[in-house]
Amino acid sequence: MSFNEWMALAMLAGFFGMLMLGIPIAISLAVSGFVFGFIGFGSGLFNLVPARIFGVVANYQWLAIPLFVFMGMMLEKSRLADDLLDVVGHLAGGLRGGMAIGIIVVGVLLGATTGIVGATIITLGMLTLPTLLRRGYDPGVACGSICASGTLGQIIPPSLILIVLSDIMQLSVGTLFAAAVGPGLLLAAVYCIYIVILGMVSPEKVPPLPKDERDLVSRRQLWLRFVRVVVPPLLLVFSVLGSIIGGVAAPTEAAAMGAIGAILVTIGARRFSMKALLETVESTAKITATMMFILVCAQIFALAFRGLNGEDLIHDLFELVPGGVNSDILFLMVLIFVLGFFLEWIEISFIAVPLFLPIFIAQDVNLVWLTMLICLNLQSSFLTPPFGWALFFLKGVAPPEVKTIHIYKGVVPFIAMQFVAIAIVFVVPDIALWLPKYIGW
């Protein structure tokens, strides 16, 4: 290997070393990029950085991020999940595992409206975990259901992961939103099927809602509440996503309408307040600033890595993998899963994916399909210890009798279900590709 390639390896090692020391991701990216880039090819790097950063931050589609975050945070601050859980939980409560299935359904709805993993898991944990335990649910199953359903917002559009990956993969946001519908619903369906099977095999772990409790509310009342509580946010989601997927509006325009629609839905539900609005604006600013700062620092790292011939190093690595393109994809999936034990999705997206992307472009892999496989895989980073944020979020609001081991054991079957969903999409690519093809993207 050449001197520059050794520097590229040293830069990767330095980056991961700083992460392990607890240095923030953005600082780790910038410092490792500047230091090893300067050692490798001198001050020329500093001349290229401003133009590179300006070219990225001037991208019009990044405006969709704060607008979608605002939409999600506005609906989350309005405590929409409270009503959703009550209605869906009673509708599904007669089944063995019905409450867990209800939580997954609510996870789909919240994923399509809020998309904020931490807020969703904390809300679901506070509202449902004590109730599930009181009704006899196994602690592991209850914790696993909440954690898994809370991460569905990472694949179900509008998702921040999809917006970020659209820029990295140089694909249309609308195309990825359309492609994610099938895999997202598939993953939710796989979770539900697992719960139903568990109800047949081990009914004591997922008992149904007691009949006397179900009888307290008539079916007619439930469906009236369903129309009042569930339909407005669903209409908002369908109008936002439909306008993007149908080509009526650009993602930024649709996101702006979604932000306004979230305020209107909140007003209609009589949950609007200036306090909620101010908290939403503050949370939106923090999340957006964090993501954009990481994006800027990632450009420094990527520029240095490319200048140090890191792409040639990655190409040589993939040539060592036997079996052709399918083996290369499998290798990438395993690598992303392993990185998920230590890194968050945003770090993997900005660092790992761009490094490997040229390999798959050269092999003429369908990038929309590959993006869906990556997105499904990235969800596991929220569930895998030791740094699975979903586990930390739930532990922070769980009752004292729920131990960390319950949460860790509970998420294992759902991680396995994610592998099942990835395998299905890998074998049947049309699950991800049929909608983009149908609408002519």
N, C-alpha and C positions, 0 to 999 in steps of 0.2 A: 504493500500500500504506500501511497505517496504521503508526504508530510501533511498536506492539507486534509487528506482523509483521516489521518490520525487526529488532527485537530477537530474534525467533525465529530469523531467518537468522543474525544475529550469534552467537547461542548455539550453533548448529550449527557455524559456522566456528570458534568458540573451542574447542569440544569436539574437533574434528578437529585443530586446531592443537596442542592439548596432547598428543594422542595421538602426533602426529608428533615432538614433542619428547621422547617416551619416558616421559611421565607415566602412571602406571597407570590403567587404564580406569575403575576405581571412583572414584578421586580426580577424574579429568577430568569424569565425569558429575556428581558432587556440586558441584564448584566452578563449572562452567558453569551448572548449574541454579540455584544460590543467587545467583550474581552477577547474571545477566541477569534472573532472576525478581524480584530485589529492585529492579533498575532499572526493570523493566516495571510492577510493581504493588505495590511497597512491602513492608512487613513481614508482610502477610497470608499470604504463602507459609509463613513459619515457624510460623504457627498451624495450618496444615493438614498439615504434614509428619508430625508424630507419629502422628495418626490414620491417615494413609495407610500409613505404614510398619507400624504395628501390624496393620492389616487384611491386609497381605500376609504378614508373617512368621507370623501366627497360622493361616495356611492349613494344614490338616491334611495335604494331599497332599505338602508339601515333605519330610515325614519319609521318603518313599520314596527321596529322593536319597541320603542317607548309607547307607541300607540296601542299595540297588543298587550303590553304589560299593564298599561293604564286600564284597558278594558277588563283584564282579568282581576286586577287588584280592586277595581271599583265594585265588581260583582262579589268578590270575596269579603270586602269590608261591609257589604250590605247583609252579610250572614245568609246568603242564598242557600248555602249547604244545609242549614238547619231544617228548612221546609222541605228541601229535596229528600233528605234522609228520612224524614218522618213519613212522607207520602210513599216513596218507593219501598221503604222498609216494610210498611204495612201491606202493600200490594204483593210483595214476594214472601212475606213472613210465614205463610202456611206451608211452604216447602221445607224439607230438611236442608239446612244450609241457606234458606231463603234470605235471612238477614245478611249473610256474607255476599250472596249474589246481588242483593240490593245495594250493598256498599260498592261492589264492582260497577254496577250500572251507574250509580252516582259518580263514581270515579271517571267514567266515560263522559258524563254530562259536565262535570267540573273541569275535566281535561279540555273539553271543547270550548269552555267559557273562560275559565281562569288560567289554566295551564301552568300555575305556580306550584311546584311540587311541595315545597316546605309548607305553604299555607294550606294546601289540600290535606296533607297528612296530619298536620296539627289539628285542623278542623275535624277531620274524620276521627282522629284518635280521641279528642276531647268529647265528642258527641256520642260515639258508638262503642268505644272499647269498654267502658264501665257497664254499658247496657248488655253487650254481648257476654261478658263474664257473668253478669247477674242471671242471664238466661241459660247458663250452662255450657257456653261455648268453650272449647279447648283454647287456652291462652295462646298457644302457638298458631293455631288456625286463625284466630281473631287478629293477631298481630300481623301475620302474613297477608291476610286479605286487605287490611288497611294499607300496609306499605305498598303492596303490588298495585292496588287500585289508585293510590295516590300518585304513582309514577306514570300512569297511562297518558297524562297530559304531555309527555315527552314525545309521543308518536302521533297522537290524535291532533290534527290541525285545529286552530292555528298554534303551532309549536315554535318556540324560540330555536330549538335544535334545527328544525327544518329551514328557518330563515338563515341561520349561520351556515349550514351545509350547502344551501343554494348558492351562496357566494363562493365557498371553497370549491364546489364541484362545477361552478359556472353553469348552473341550471336555473330555470325559471322557478320562482317561489310558487306560482300557481301550479306548475307541473308537479312539484314535490307535495304540495297540499293534496292534490288529486290522488297521487300515488299512495299517500299515507293512509287514506281512508280505509282501504281493504286490509292492510296489515294491522292497523290499530284496532279495528273491529274484530279481526281474527284473534288477536292476542286477548282481548276481553272475553271472547267466546271460549277460548281455551281455558282461561281462568274459571269461567262459569261451569264448564264441563267437568273440570277437576273437582269443584265444590260439590256438584251433583253426584259424581262417583264416590266422593268421600262420604256423602250423606248415605249412600247405599252400603258402603263397606263398614264405616264406623259412625253409625247414626248418633251415638252418644256425644261425639265431638261437635256436631252441628245440629242441635235440636231445633225443631220448628218453633215459631212464635206461638205461645199458648192461645188456645181458641177463645178463651174468655177475654183476652186482651184484644184479639182481632175483632171480636164482636162489639167492642165499645164504639167502633166507628163503622157506619154502614158503607157498603160498596159504592153507593151513589155519592155519598159525601167525599169518599176517597177520590173518585174520578173527577168530581167538581174541583177539588183541591189540586188534582193533577193538572187540569186545564189551567187553573189560575197560577200555579207555582212553576210547573215544568215547561209549559208551552211558550211563555214569553222569552226565556233565555234560549230555548231551542230555535225559535224564529230568528232571534238575533244571530245565532251561530250560522244557521242556514243562509241567511241573507248575506252575511259577511263572506263565508266560504263560497257560497254560490256565485257571488259577484266576481270573486277571484278566479275560481275554477272555470266559470262560464265565459271569462274574458271580458266581462262588463266593466270591471274596475281593476286598476293596478293594486297590488298588495297594500301600498301606503294609503291609497284613497279608501280602500275597504276598511283598513285598520282605523282610519280617522272616523269613518261612519260607525264602526264598532265601538269606539270610545264614546261617541255621542249616544249611541244606542244603549250602552251600559248605564249611562246616567239616567236615561229615560226609563229603563227597566227598573232601576233602583227607586226612582221616583214613583213609578207605578206600583211597586211593592210597599210603598210608604216606609222605605228604609234609608232615604237620602238625608244626609246632614252635612253641614260644612265641615264638621270634624272628620267625617269619613272621606270627604273630598280632599282635604288637606293631607290626611294620612296616605291616601292613594297617590297624590302627587309626589309626596316625599319618598315613598317606597319605589315609585316608578323612576324617579331621578337616581336613587341609589343603585338600583338594579341595572339601569341603562349605562350609567357612568362606569360601573364595574366591568360590564361586558366590553364597552368601547375601549377602556384602558387596556384590557387584556388583548383586544384585537390589535391595537397600535403596537404594543410591545411584541406581539407575535410576529409582526412584520420584520422587526429587527432580527429576531431569531431565524426566521425563514430566509431572509436575505443572506445572513452569514452562513447558514447551513448550505445553501445553494452555491455560494461563492467558494466554499471549502470542498466542493465536489461531493457533497453528501448524497446527492441524488444518484451518482454512480455507485456509491457504497450500498444504497438501498437496492438498486438494480442487481448488483452482484449477490446480495443476500437472497433475493427472490429466485435467482437462477439456481441457488443451491436446493430449493424446494422441488422435489420430484412430482410429476403427475400433471403438469400443465396448469391451465388457468383456474380450474376448479380447486386444485390444491392451493394455489396462491390465495384464492378467496378464503378458503378454510383457514389458512395460516393467518390471514389478516383478522378473521373473526376471533381466533384463539388469542391473538396478540391484544386486540382491543378488550376482550374479556379480562385478560390478566392485568392490563393497565387499569381497568376499572376497579381493581382492588385498592389502588393507590391514588388514582387521579379522578377528577370530576369530568363530566362530559365535555365541558367547554375547553378544558386543557387537552383532552384527547382529540377533539375536533380541530383545534387550531394547530396542534403539533403533529400528531400521528397521521391523521388523514392526508394532509398535504404532502407528507413525505412519500406515501405509498401511491398516491393518485397517478403519477405519470406511468407507473408500471401497468395499471389497468387501462389507462387510455391507449397505451401502445398495443395492448392485447384486444382492443375493441370491445371491452366489456360494457354492457348497458349501464350507464352511470346512474340512471334513475333507480333501477333495480338494486344496484350496489348500495346506493344511499339508503334505501329502505332496510337492507340487511344491517348496515352500520347503525342506523337509528334504533332498530330493535335491540341491537347488541348494547348500545350505549345506555339503555335503560337499566341494564344489570349493574352499572356503576353506582346506582343509587341504593342497591340492595346488598351488594357484596361487602362483608367486613374486610378490613377493619375501618375503612373510611366511607362506608355506605351512608350517605346523609339521611336517607329515609329512616334508617335504624336510629340515628341520633334524634331526629325530629320526633319520632314516636316515643322513644324512651323519655324524652323531656316532658311529655304530657301523660304518660302511662301511670295508672294507679300503683301504689307501692308493691302490691302483690305480684305485679308483672316484672319478672326479672329479665336481664339482658339475654340470658340463654333462651328464654321463651321467644324473644323477637328473632334471634339468630336462627333458631330451629324452624320458626314459622315461615321465614322467607325462602328457605331452601327449596321446597316444592315449587314455589312460584318462579324461582330462577330456572329450575328445570323446565317449567312450562314456557319460559321465554326461549329456551333452546328448541323446544318443540315448534314454536311459532316461527323461529328463524329457519328451521329445517323445512317447514312447509313452504315458506316463501322462496327458499332456495330451490326446492324441487318444482314448485309451481310459480314461476315468475309473474304469470298473468294476474295473480292476486294483487300485485302492486301496479301492474302495467295496463290493466284493462280500462280503468277510468281515464288515464291520460290519453290512451289510444282512442277511446270512444268520443272524447270531446275534441280530438284533433290536435293535442299539444305536441 
